[in-house]
Amino acid sequence: MTGKSPTVIILKSEKPSVAASRRKRNCLPKKTAKERLQEFWNIFEKEDEVLAVISADPDSLASALAVKRLLRYRVKNVTIGYLNEIRRLANLSMLELLKIPAERMKSFKSDKFTKYIIIDSQPCHNPGFEDIKYCAVIDHHPVTQGWQANYVDIRPEYGAVASMMVEYLRAAEMKPSVALATALFYAIKVDTQNFEKKAQLADAISFRYLFNIANQNLVRKIELSELRKSELNYFKTAFSEMRISKHRLYAHVGRVRTPDILVIIADFFKRVHDVSWVFVSGIHGEKLVVIFRCDGYKKNAGILAGKTFGQIGAAGGHRESARAEVPLKNLAKPDQDFNTKTLRKLTSKHL
């Protein structure tokens, strides 16, 4: 960590508790992409061993790869470390086809690093992130509190961090390789849901810039890697457990091999006509995982997730999509035998 004062870039849709500081910051001239890039570069030294910390998904993997490119000749080394286990086939295909050099964090000693960056997340999003002192935080989720970093670039209005990273690369006059461009292009597609989700003009500009560089055949190959045959049984369970009430669809799937299947099921159910909320839950290890989906119109999935499970676990997200992870031991005794009825009872309290 350096002794330089923090650089903060943003913000929209902030909590009232940070509104005053935002107003003060807005009195200053808006920084250009080149100024942001230089301030980011300034926190690193030539001999730094950098760990880019992520929870692996397309946006975080692509953005971490972009950070690695930005720091290639400015630090000794950049390692991409992910906390979660990657089970989703599309994400595994992305890693393999694009040869992204990411490692599971538990496979190496983190004390060998001199600087830590967290990308597409914030320190309080996962207990595994909390004990690390970060020099930089780059994200597009709603702003949280209780942590500090020398450099902070959080833009909740952006559809993908990958769009932000394209701006950094262009400011550095670094044309991305085909692999990097493909990763960033795919990440923007996924996080904006092909621009069906809220996004900025900046997302579209970055997407268009990448279009002629990315390998579209590789993008298609990654997109088609979605489901294992064995995972179809989870859909069978979800259909049998599904309950619809007041335009809300609830389904508890029971124990799952990976929480990613819950995301796939929730996104599938989101297509059902006349359903405005989707709640899909399952048990992974010793945790309850709940996926929230809605249309984002006069609704906010992230806020609902926080209200429902924020006091007993990690919860949050965007207007249209959110997630909660709660240790089973933190549930009230009657709720520990979780089912679709329990899911409906807990979420309905705050609707």
C-alpha positions as CSV (number, residue, x, y, z in Angstrom):
1,M,0.0,0.0,0.0
2,T,1.2,3.5,-0.7
3,G,0.6,6.6,1.3
4,K,-1.2,8.4,-1.4
5,S,-4.8,9.7,-0.8
6,P,-7.6,7.5,-2.2
7,T,-8.9,8.2,-5.7
8,V,-12.6,7.7,-5.9
9,I,-14.5,7.7,-9.2
10,I,-18.3,7.5,-9.5
11,L,-21.2,7.3,-8.5
12,K,-24.9,6.8,-9.2
13,S,-27.7,5.3,-7.2
14,E,-25.8,5.7,-3.9
15,K,-27.1,5.3,-0.4
16,P,-28.0,8.5,1.5
17,S,-25.1,8.0,3.8
18,V,-22.6,8.7,1.0
19,A,-24.6,11.3,-0.8
20,A,-22.8,14.2,0.9
21,S,-19.4,13.0,0.0
22,R,-20.6,12.5,-3.6
23,R,-21.7,16.1,-3.8
24,K,-18.4,17.3,-2.6
25,R,-16.5,15.1,-5.1
26,N,-18.8,16.4,-7.9
27,C,-17.4,19.9,-7.3
28,L,-14.1,18.7,-8.8
29,P,-13.5,18.4,-12.6
30,K,-14.6,15.0,-14.0
31,K,-11.5,12.8,-14.6
32,T,-10.7,11.6,-18.1
33,A,-10.0,8.0,-18.9
34,K,-6.3,8.8,-19.2
35,E,-6.3,10.5,-15.8
36,R,-8.0,7.5,-14.2
37,L,-5.5,5.1,-15.9
38,Q,-2.5,7.1,-14.7
39,E,-3.9,7.2,-11.1
40,F,-4.4,3.4,-11.3
41,W,-0.8,2.9,-12.6
42,N,0.6,5.2,-9.9
43,I,-0.2,2.8,-7.1
44,F,2.1,0.1,-8.4
45,E,5.9,-0.3,-8.4
46,K,8.1,-2.3,-10.7
47,E,8.9,-5.1,-8.2
48,D,5.2,-5.6,-7.1
49,E,3.8,-9.1,-7.1
50,V,0.1,-8.4,-7.7
51,L,-2.9,-10.7,-7.0
52,A,-6.1,-9.8,-8.9
53,V,-8.9,-11.3,-6.7
54,I,-12.2,-12.4,-8.2
55,S,-15.2,-14.6,-7.8
56,A,-14.9,-16.2,-11.2
57,D,-17.6,-15.5,-13.8
58,P,-17.2,-14.1,-17.4
59,D,-17.1,-10.4,-16.4
60,S,-14.5,-10.9,-13.6
61,L,-12.3,-13.3,-15.6
62,A,-12.2,-11.0,-18.6
63,S,-11.7,-7.9,-16.5
64,A,-8.9,-9.5,-14.5
65,L,-7.2,-10.5,-17.8
66,A,-7.4,-6.9,-18.9
67,V,-5.8,-5.8,-15.7
68,K,-3.0,-8.3,-16.3
69,R,-2.5,-6.7,-19.7
70,L,-2.5,-3.2,-18.3
71,L,0.2,-4.0,-15.8
72,R,2.3,-6.3,-18.0
73,Y,5.4,-4.0,-18.1
74,R,4.7,-2.1,-14.9
75,V,4.9,-4.8,-12.2
76,K,6.9,-8.0,-11.7
77,N,3.9,-10.3,-12.1
78,V,0.1,-10.4,-12.0
79,T,-1.7,-13.5,-10.8
80,I,-5.4,-14.0,-11.2
81,G,-6.9,-15.7,-8.2
82,Y,-10.5,-16.9,-7.9
83,L,-12.2,-17.8,-4.6
84,N,-15.1,-19.9,-5.9
85,E,-15.0,-23.3,-7.5
86,I,-15.8,-23.0,-11.2
87,R,-18.4,-25.6,-12.2
88,R,-20.5,-23.9,-14.9
89,L,-19.6,-25.3,-18.2
90,A,-19.7,-22.0,-20.1
91,N,-17.2,-20.5,-17.6
92,L,-14.9,-23.6,-17.8
93,S,-15.1,-23.4,-21.6
94,M,-14.2,-19.7,-21.5
95,L,-11.1,-20.5,-19.3
96,E,-10.0,-23.3,-21.6
97,L,-10.7,-21.9,-25.1
98,L,-9.2,-18.4,-24.2
99,K,-6.4,-19.9,-22.1
100,I,-7.0,-17.5,-19.2
101,P,-4.3,-18.0,-16.6
102,A,-6.4,-18.1,-13.5
103,E,-5.8,-20.1,-10.3
104,R,-7.9,-21.2,-7.4
105,M,-6.8,-19.0,-4.4
106,K,-6.5,-21.9,-2.1
107,S,-3.8,-23.4,-4.3
108,F,-1.1,-20.8,-3.4
109,K,0.0,-18.7,-0.5
110,S,-1.4,-15.2,-0.7
111,D,1.3,-13.7,1.5
112,K,3.8,-13.8,-1.4
113,F,2.0,-10.8,-3.0
114,T,2.7,-7.1,-2.3
115,K,-0.4,-5.6,-3.8
116,Y,-4.0,-6.9,-4.0
117,I,-6.8,-5.8,-6.4
118,I,-10.4,-6.9,-6.2
119,I,-12.3,-6.8,-9.5
120,D,-16.1,-7.1,-10.2
121,S,-16.7,-7.3,-6.5
122,Q,-16.2,-5.5,-3.2
123,P,-14.5,-6.7,0.0
124,C,-17.7,-7.2,1.9
125,H,-19.4,-9.3,-0.9
126,N,-17.9,-12.5,0.4
127,P,-16.3,-13.5,3.8
128,G,-13.3,-14.9,1.8
129,F,-12.6,-11.3,0.5
130,E,-12.7,-9.5,3.9
131,D,-9.3,-10.3,5.4
132,I,-7.3,-8.8,2.4
133,K,-6.1,-5.2,2.3
134,Y,-6.7,-4.0,-1.2
135,C,-4.9,-1.3,-3.0
136,A,-7.5,-1.1,-5.7
137,V,-11.2,-1.9,-6.1
138,I,-12.8,-1.9,-9.6
139,D,-16.5,-2.8,-9.8
140,H,-19.9,-2.0,-11.1
141,H,-22.1,-3.3,-8.2
142,P,-23.9,-0.9,-5.8
143,V,-21.4,0.8,-3.4
144,T,-20.9,-0.8,0.0
145,Q,-19.1,0.5,3.0
146,G,-16.7,-0.7,5.8
147,W,-13.5,-0.9,3.7
148,Q,-10.8,1.4,2.2
149,A,-8.5,1.2,-0.8
150,N,-6.0,3.6,-2.4
151,Y,-7.8,3.5,-5.7
152,V,-11.6,3.0,-6.1
153,D,-13.5,2.9,-9.4
154,I,-17.0,1.8,-8.9
155,R,-19.6,2.6,-11.5
156,P,-23.0,1.0,-10.7
157,E,-24.5,2.4,-13.8
158,Y,-22.3,0.3,-16.1
159,G,-23.6,-3.0,-17.3
160,A,-20.2,-4.7,-17.1
161,V,-16.8,-4.1,-15.6
162,A,-15.5,-5.3,-18.9
163,S,-16.8,-2.1,-20.5
164,M,-14.8,-0.1,-18.0
165,M,-11.7,-2.1,-18.7
166,V,-12.0,-1.4,-22.5
167,E,-11.9,2.3,-21.6
168,Y,-8.7,1.7,-19.6
169,L,-7.1,-0.3,-22.5
170,R,-8.0,2.4,-25.0
171,A,-6.7,5.1,-22.8
172,A,-3.4,3.2,-22.6
173,E,-3.5,2.8,-26.4
174,M,-3.3,-1.0,-26.0
175,K,-5.2,-2.9,-28.6
176,P,-6.4,-6.1,-27.0
177,S,-5.4,-9.5,-28.4
178,V,-8.0,-11.6,-30.0
179,A,-8.3,-13.7,-26.8
180,L,-8.7,-10.7,-24.5
181,A,-11.1,-9.0,-26.9
182,T,-13.2,-12.2,-27.1
183,A,-13.2,-12.5,-23.3
184,L,-14.3,-8.9,-22.8
185,F,-16.9,-9.1,-25.6
186,Y,-18.5,-12.2,-24.2
187,A,-18.4,-10.7,-20.7
188,I,-20.4,-7.6,-21.8
189,K,-22.9,-9.9,-23.6
190,V,-23.4,-12.0,-20.5
191,D,-23.6,-9.1,-17.9
192,T,-26.0,-7.0,-20.0
193,Q,-27.9,-10.1,-21.1
194,N,-27.4,-9.0,-24.7
195,F,-28.3,-5.5,-23.8
196,E,-31.7,-6.5,-22.5
197,K,-30.6,-5.5,-19.0
198,K,-29.9,-1.9,-18.0
199,A,-26.7,-0.7,-19.6
200,Q,-25.0,2.6,-20.6
201,L,-24.0,4.0,-23.9
202,A,-20.4,3.3,-22.7
203,D,-21.2,-0.4,-22.7
204,A,-22.4,-0.3,-26.3
205,I,-19.4,1.7,-27.3
206,S,-17.0,-0.8,-25.8
207,F,-19.0,-3.7,-27.3
208,R,-18.9,-2.2,-30.7
209,Y,-15.1,-1.5,-30.4
210,L,-14.5,-5.2,-29.6
211,F,-16.8,-6.6,-32.3
212,N,-14.3,-6.6,-35.1
213,I,-11.4,-7.9,-32.9
214,A,-13.2,-10.7,-31.0
215,N,-13.5,-14.2,-32.5
216,Q,-17.3,-14.7,-32.8
217,N,-16.9,-18.4,-33.4
218,L,-15.3,-18.8,-30.0
219,V,-18.0,-16.7,-28.4
220,R,-20.6,-19.0,-29.9
221,K,-18.7,-22.1,-28.7
222,I,-18.6,-20.7,-25.1
223,E,-22.3,-19.8,-25.2
224,L,-23.4,-23.3,-26.3
225,S,-21.6,-24.9,-23.4
226,E,-24.4,-24.6,-20.8
227,L,-25.7,-27.8,-19.3
228,R,-24.5,-31.3,-18.4
229,K,-27.0,-34.1,-19.1
230,S,-27.0,-34.9,-15.4
231,E,-28.1,-31.4,-14.5
232,L,-31.5,-31.9,-16.3
233,N,-32.6,-33.7,-13.2
234,Y,-32.5,-30.3,-11.3
235,F,-35.0,-28.9,-13.8
236,K,-37.2,-31.9,-13.1
237,T,-37.1,-31.1,-9.4
238,A,-37.7,-27.4,-10.0
239,F,-40.8,-28.1,-12.1
240,S,-42.2,-30.4,-9.5
241,E,-41.5,-28.0,-6.6
242,M,-42.5,-24.8,-8.4
243,R,-45.3,-22.7,-6.9
244,I,-46.7,-19.5,-8.4
245,S,-48.6,-17.0,-6.3
246,K,-49.4,-13.3,-7.0
247,H,-47.2,-13.3,-10.1
248,R,-44.3,-14.7,-8.1
249,L,-42.6,-18.0,-8.9
250,Y,-40.9,-20.0,-6.1
251,A,-38.9,-23.2,-6.4
252,H,-36.5,-24.9,-4.0
253,V,-34.3,-27.4,-5.8
254,G,-32.7,-29.1,-2.7
255,R,-29.0,-30.1,-2.7
256,V,-27.1,-29.0,-5.8
257,R,-23.6,-29.9,-7.1
258,T,-23.0,-26.2,-8.0
259,P,-25.0,-23.0,-7.3
260,D,-24.6,-22.1,-11.0
261,I,-27.5,-24.5,-11.9
262,L,-29.8,-22.3,-9.7
263,V,-28.9,-19.3,-11.9
264,I,-29.6,-21.2,-15.1
265,I,-33.0,-22.4,-13.7
266,A,-33.9,-18.9,-12.4
267,D,-33.1,-17.3,-15.8
268,F,-35.2,-20.0,-17.5
269,F,-38.2,-19.3,-15.2
270,K,-37.8,-15.6,-15.7
271,R,-39.2,-16.1,-19.3
272,V,-42.6,-17.3,-18.0
273,H,-45.4,-14.9,-19.0
274,D,-47.1,-13.0,-16.2
275,V,-44.4,-13.8,-13.6
276,S,-42.8,-10.6,-12.2
277,W,-40.6,-12.2,-9.5
278,V,-38.6,-15.5,-9.6
279,F,-37.0,-17.0,-6.5
280,V,-34.9,-20.2,-6.9
281,S,-33.1,-21.7,-4.0
282,G,-30.9,-24.7,-3.2
283,I,-28.4,-26.1,-0.7
284,H,-24.7,-26.2,-1.6
285,G,-22.4,-27.5,1.1
286,E,-23.6,-26.0,4.3
287,K,-25.1,-22.9,2.7
288,L,-28.5,-21.9,1.4
289,V,-28.2,-20.1,-1.9
290,V,-31.1,-18.1,-3.2
291,I,-31.3,-16.5,-6.7
292,F,-33.6,-13.5,-7.2
293,R,-34.9,-12.3,-10.6
294,C,-37.3,-9.6,-11.6
295,D,-38.0,-7.1,-14.4
296,G,-36.4,-4.2,-12.4
297,Y,-39.5,-2.1,-13.1
298,K,-40.5,-0.5,-9.7
299,K,-38.7,-3.5,-8.2
300,N,-35.2,-4.0,-6.9
301,A,-33.9,-7.6,-6.5
302,G,-30.7,-6.4,-4.8
303,I,-32.5,-4.5,-2.1
304,L,-34.9,-7.4,-1.5
305,A,-32.1,-9.9,-1.2
306,G,-30.4,-7.6,1.4
307,K,-33.6,-7.1,3.4
308,T,-34.4,-10.8,3.4
309,F,-31.0,-12.4,4.1
310,G,-28.5,-9.5,4.7
311,Q,-28.6,-9.9,8.5
312,I,-27.8,-13.6,8.4
313,G,-25.6,-14.0,5.3
314,A,-24.1,-12.4,2.2
315,A,-26.7,-10.8,0.0
316,G,-27.0,-8.2,-2.7
317,G,-27.0,-7.5,-6.5
318,H,-28.6,-5.3,-9.1
319,R,-32.2,-4.2,-9.7
320,E,-33.0,-7.2,-12.0
321,S,-30.9,-9.9,-10.4
322,A,-29.5,-10.7,-7.0
323,R,-28.1,-13.5,-4.9
324,A,-28.0,-14.5,-1.2
325,E,-25.8,-17.1,0.5
326,V,-26.6,-18.0,4.1
327,P,-25.0,-20.6,6.3
328,L,-27.7,-23.1,7.3
329,K,-26.8,-22.7,10.9
330,N,-27.8,-19.0,10.7
331,L,-31.4,-19.8,9.8
332,A,-34.0,-19.9,12.5
333,K,-34.6,-23.5,13.8
334,P,-38.0,-24.0,12.0
335,D,-36.4,-22.8,8.7
336,Q,-33.4,-25.1,8.7
337,D,-35.4,-27.8,7.0
338,F,-35.7,-25.5,4.0
339,N,-38.3,-26.0,1.2
340,T,-40.3,-24.0,-1.3
341,K,-42.8,-23.0,1.3
342,T,-40.0,-21.6,3.5
343,L,-38.6,-19.7,0.5
344,R,-42.0,-18.1,-0.1
345,K,-42.5,-17.3,3.6
346,L,-39.1,-15.5,4.0
347,T,-39.2,-13.5,0.8
348,S,-42.9,-12.5,1.1
349,K,-42.2,-10.7,4.3
350,H,-40.4,-7.9,2.5
351,L,-42.4,-7.7,-0.8
